[in-house]
Amino acid sequence: MADKPSAGAYWAANIRLISLCLVIWFVCSYVLGILMRPSLKDISVGGADLGFWFAQQGSIYTFLVLIFFYAWRMNKIDKDFGVEE
């Protein structure tokens, strides 16, 4: 990881992964929970409409899944670039 092209590629992969995770979380919390709530009101999850569920619970569950996905994927990226612990 001492040479510059490798360091740049490592950080590019890291930023790409962070961007992907943020986009997924934004879609689940903002788009599905707020913007699409009226169109998701006919689908029921646990007694509440799907839009409300995404606003209250779905974005939190998505965030937790994204934490584990990010850790798993970063470990793989670290191994690919030779900077694993």
N, C-alpha and C positions, 0 to 999 in steps of 0.2 A: 504494500500500500504506500510505499515511499515515493513512487513516481507520480507525477501530476495527472496524466491521463487516467490512471487507475482510480485516483482519488476523485476526479471529476465524474467518472462513470459510477462510482459508488454513491456519491451524493445525488446524482441524477436518478439512480434507481430508488434511493430513499425518498426523494421528493415526489417521484412518480407514485410510489406506494402510499405516501401520506395524502397526496391529492386524490387518489382513488378512494381511500377510506373516507375522506371528508365529503366527497361527492355522494357516496352511498349514504352516509349519515344525513346529509342535507336532503336527499330525495326522500328518505324514510321519515324524517322529522318534519320538514317544512312542506314538501310537495304533497306527500300522502296524508300528513296530519292536518294541514291547514288548507292548501289550495284545492285538493281533491276530496275534501271531506264531504261536501254535498253529494258528490257522485258515488261515494262509498257508503252512504247511509243505509242502503238496503241490505248490505252484507253484515251479518251479526257475528261477533266474536265474544263469547263469555257474557252475553246479555247486553253488550254495547255495540254500536255501529263501528265498522272497521276504521273509519276516519278518526273517530274519538279514541279508539284503541291505539292507533299509531301515535296520536298526539300524547297519550298518557303512558302507555306501556311499550309500544312497539319501538319507539326511538331509543328507549333505554336498553331494551333487549338487543337491538341492532348495535348499539354502542358497545355493549359487553362482548358480543360476537366479534366485532371489529377489533377490540383490544387483543383477543386471542389470535385472530387472523394476522394482525400486524406483528405480534411477537413471533409467531411461527414463520411468517414470510421474511422478517428481518433476520432471523437466525439463518435462513437459507441464503439470503443475500450476503450476510457476513461470511458464511462459508465459501460462497462463490468468489469473494474478493480477498479471502485469506485473512480476515480480521476477527475471526470468532474467538471467543474466550476460552 
